Amino acid sequence: MEIEKKIKEVLDRIRPYLINDGGDVVFKRYENGVVYVQLVGACSDCPLVDNTLESGIEEAIISEIPEVIKVVNED
């Protein structure tokens, strides 16, 4: 699916910043406008995880892929 490819490309651009802080993001799936990811490593229990997800990952994906309406972190 073309949208999933674009999502993975955006995540690949964000990933170095997360890795630099000891974390990472794993793409799980895309369905009905929602991207499901899993934040791992230091990101999984970071107190700023919601900020990272909304202001970082979600904002980056939505700004490049209009079909995406939300990004959700799954355990």
Rosetta silent file (secondary structure, phi, psi, omega in degrees, C-alpha in Angstrom):
SEQUENCE: MEIEKKIKEVLDRIRPYLINDGGDVVFKRYENGVVYVQLVGACSDCPLVDNTLESGIEEAIISEIPEVIKVVNED
SCORE:     score description
SCORE:     0.000 S_00000001
   1 L     0.000  134.033 -176.239    0.000    0.000    0.000 S_00000001
   2 H   -63.303  -39.617 -179.384    1.364    3.396   -1.001 S_00000001
   3 H   -63.493  -42.513  178.938    0.277    5.150    2.207 S_00000001
   4 H   -61.250  -37.784  177.652    2.097    2.593    4.364 S_00000001
   5 H   -62.579  -44.305  178.937    5.257    3.174    2.335 S_00000001
   6 H   -63.640  -41.805  179.017    4.992    6.934    2.917 S_00000001
   7 H   -59.123  -46.071 -179.487    4.369    6.400    6.648 S_00000001
   8 H   -63.690  -36.076  177.884    7.487    4.243    6.920 S_00000001
   9 H   -64.689  -42.058  178.013    9.533    6.886    5.082 S_00000001
  10 H   -65.229  -44.185  178.741    8.433    9.585    7.550 S_00000001
  11 H   -60.886  -37.173  178.596    9.175    7.282   10.494 S_00000001
  12 H   -64.607  -30.338  177.020   12.635    6.590    9.067 S_00000001
  13 H   -76.223  -30.036  179.929   13.344   10.343    9.105 S_00000001
  14 H   -81.091  -34.871 -172.646   12.168   10.671   12.725 S_00000001
  15 H   -47.441  -45.047 -178.545   13.876    7.499   13.960 S_00000001
  16 H   -57.289  -33.963  178.976   17.434    8.943   14.382 S_00000001
  17 H   -68.883  -38.840  178.317   16.126   11.498   16.896 S_00000001
  18 H   -69.007  -43.100  179.935   14.410    8.792   18.924 S_00000001
  19 H   -62.737  -37.213  178.668   17.443    6.502   18.778 S_00000001
  20 H   -59.581  -28.654  178.656   19.620    9.401   19.941 S_00000001
  21 L   -98.369    9.969  176.364   17.504    9.478   23.130 S_00000001
  22 L    88.432   13.335 -179.145   17.637    5.687   23.564 S_00000001
  23 E  -122.951 -169.347  177.745   14.275    4.887   21.994 S_00000001
  24 E  -167.959  170.399  176.822   12.723    3.902   18.702 S_00000001
  25 E  -130.773  137.665 -179.909    9.384    3.604   16.931 S_00000001
  26 E  -118.428  125.914  176.203    7.963    0.490   15.255 S_00000001
  27 E   -73.940  128.550  178.672    5.230    0.719   12.601 S_00000001
  28 E  -100.317  -58.311 -179.587    2.415   -1.728   13.400 S_00000001
  29 E  -168.772  167.298  175.216   -0.360   -0.996   10.888 S_00000001
  30 E  -128.805  125.558  175.108   -2.480    1.615    9.148 S_00000001
  31 E  -152.692  136.612  177.261   -6.259    1.371    9.039 S_00000001
  32 L    52.265   41.723  176.458   -9.118    3.835    8.592 S_00000001
  33 L    83.041    0.154 -177.792   -6.867    6.897    8.741 S_00000001
  34 E  -112.525  131.433  175.924   -5.129    5.806   11.937 S_00000001
  35 E   -98.979  126.968  177.536   -1.457    4.842   12.172 S_00000001
  36 E  -105.256  124.551  179.299   -0.618    2.360   14.932 S_00000001
  37 E  -128.709  168.655  172.224    2.953    2.416   16.200 S_00000001
  38 E  -128.408  120.288  174.864    4.835    1.078   19.201 S_00000001
  39 E   -84.485  129.162 -174.621    7.314    3.290   20.995 S_00000001
  40 E  -125.896  172.798 -179.574   10.128    1.141   22.370 S_00000001
  41 E    67.723 -140.791 -179.120   13.301    1.486   24.405 S_00000001
  42 H   -61.216  -26.311 -179.089   13.573    4.680   26.444 S_00000001
  43 H   -68.833  -26.854 -174.162   10.485    6.022   24.648 S_00000001
  44 H   -67.009  -30.587 -179.638    8.234    3.306   26.086 S_00000001
  45 H  -123.371   20.910  179.052    8.395    4.617   29.659 S_00000001
  46 L   -75.536  137.341  178.536    9.409    8.236   29.080 S_00000001
  47 L   -65.239  -17.779  179.394    7.208   10.809   30.855 S_00000001
  48 L   -97.991   17.236 -174.618    7.132   12.834   27.615 S_00000001
  49 H   -58.930  -40.286  179.690    5.875    9.930   25.487 S_00000001
  50 H   -65.154  -39.673  177.602    2.526   11.632   24.734 S_00000001
  51 H   -64.618  -43.887  177.978    4.312   14.820   23.677 S_00000001
  52 H   -60.175  -43.751 -177.998    6.706   12.843   21.468 S_00000001
  53 H   -66.454  -49.501 -174.125    3.803   11.002   19.892 S_00000001
  54 H   -79.705  -49.829 -174.799    1.546   14.017   19.277 S_00000001
  55 H   -82.489  -21.239 -178.967    3.942   16.899   18.677 S_00000001
  56 H  -103.098  -73.208 -172.357    6.633   14.870   16.958 S_00000001
  57 H   -67.707  -52.987 -177.209    5.487   11.700   15.241 S_00000001
  58 H   -61.419  -45.779 -179.375    1.811   12.505   14.623 S_00000001
  59 H   -60.682  -42.625 -179.604    2.503   16.053   13.429 S_00000001
  60 H   -64.809  -43.489 -178.224    5.214   14.879   11.020 S_00000001
  61 H   -68.787  -47.733 -177.243    3.072   12.122    9.520 S_00000001
  62 H   -64.164  -35.649 -179.241   -0.125   14.191    9.199 S_00000001
  63 H   -66.847  -26.015 -179.333    1.711   17.130    7.612 S_00000001
  64 H  -101.584  -22.420 -175.381    2.998   14.865    4.818 S_00000001
  65 L  -129.416   93.940 -174.699    0.142   12.371    4.493 S_00000001
  66 L   -61.634  -20.524  179.330   -3.319   14.020    4.552 S_00000001
  67 L   -69.202  -21.721 -178.397   -5.078   10.637    4.693 S_00000001
  68 L   -84.252  130.499  179.876   -3.759   10.119    8.225 S_00000001
  69 L  -111.388  -18.323 -176.591   -5.930   11.631   10.973 S_00000001
  70 E  -160.850  152.501  173.599   -4.306   10.189   14.120 S_00000001
  71 E  -123.267  129.334 -176.072   -1.300    8.235   15.403 S_00000001
  72 E  -119.944  136.295  175.637   -1.795    5.781   18.274 S_00000001
  73 E   -90.595  123.532  177.096    0.861    4.115   20.448 S_00000001
  74 L  -109.348  139.445  175.426    0.138    0.412   21.042 S_00000001
  75 L   -80.124    0.000    0.000    1.858   -1.686   23.684 S_00000001
